[in-house]
Amino acid sequence: MNTNLYNYLLGIADNSLILGQRLGELCGHGPSLETDIALTNISLDLFGQVRSYYQYAAKVAGDNRDEDTIAMMRPEREYVNVLLVEQPNTDFGYVIARQFLFDVYHYMFLTELQSSKDETLAAIAKKSIKEVSYHVRFSSDWIKRLGDGTEESHKRIQNAINDLWTYTDELFHQTEADKKMIADGVGVDTSKLKEQYYKQISNVLDEATIEVPDLKYFQKGGKQGVHTEHMGYILAELQYMQRAYPNMSW
Amino acid sequence: MIEHADIDTELIPILDKVSDPEIPVLTILDMGVVRYAKLVDDVVLIKITPTYSGCPAMDVIADDITAAFKKAGYKVNIDLILSPAWTTDWISEEGRDALEKYGIAPPLDADADKEALLGNKKIVKCTNCGSHNTKLVSQFGSTACKALFQCEDCQEPFDYFKCLK
């Protein structure tokens, strides 16, 4: 099997799977009915997209793995999502800040992935970007509302941005699989997106009267399978049913 | 309604009986999710494409197509394709009318859609009283493809089918 392509697919899909799972936790717990529905809708979009990636990964693997075993039966060290997406739903400010910091990256990434030499990846990107354009709009809008809202909302969104900023740099780290796929014209050279990413983020934060953090030290590890303390709890919930009742369906 | 898809004329009456499970007034042909349908050596080959990646209706639609063709005495083979990606432009005129009668405002064009969803312009027509004095309640509605609006004249809340291009 093409191990680099397989790992590259997981690198994309795991981000959306874990973020989707985090958003799914909010089902029935959103701060208002409208935001509850919006966040779980975004979760559903992300899960729909990861199905396409994992189905493709299963095809690339060519053994008895299928989309479900890939998504739900791996041990923690084999998940390669960035640390940002596994951070908890501390409050609505953190939910929106995490979403915004990811959405802007995700949209830029998919824009480039549309011209991948791999036809399946290009097709998934063309499909997904239409959905993700709504995600960016939603989270950017809320960043402005919270930042430019009340004293309390401003304080909380500023805290969330400050805390989560340390996880942004990892979005642009490249694994061996990333480098190989970029060289093959299949993957996206994320190093070229970094400057534009921070510029776009800063523009929205400025408009929201949120201070752009000035940080020199960044956290990393997720892409190598080294996760924060939160990851085990996410997987416990994600994997429980499949592990307790293998191959169950309803 | 199907000039953009490759569908055998003789198969249309069968496909026309299959409706969208979440919006039963629309057939899958009206929705534009059937991209290809041909009879090849006794087997009907069908390609369908999802409206949204996470659309839970796709599995049901595939089952319903299989059942409809079985009933008509055909063997059927269904493929899910992603490219070209579905767009609201593929919803037929009949489909748009049916949506509106059902209480879902049909999608505006891309620019107007953006203005409506940002709350900049009052251009989404109320499906109950026809007024344009409507406001956005939520960019995301009861399903991924819809946003929630409310009419400020008759107060009726209604869904708006978001433009997807």
Interface residues (C-beta under 8 A of the other chain):
Chain A: E34 T35 I37 A38 N41 I42 L44 D45 L46 F47 G48 Q49 R51 S52 E119 T120 A122 A123 I124 K126 K127 S128 K130 E131 Y134 R137 F138 D141
Chain B: P50 Y52 S53 G54 C55 P56 I81 L82 S83 P84 A85 W86 L117 L118 V137 S138 Q139 F140 G141 S142 T143 A144 L148 K162 L164 K165
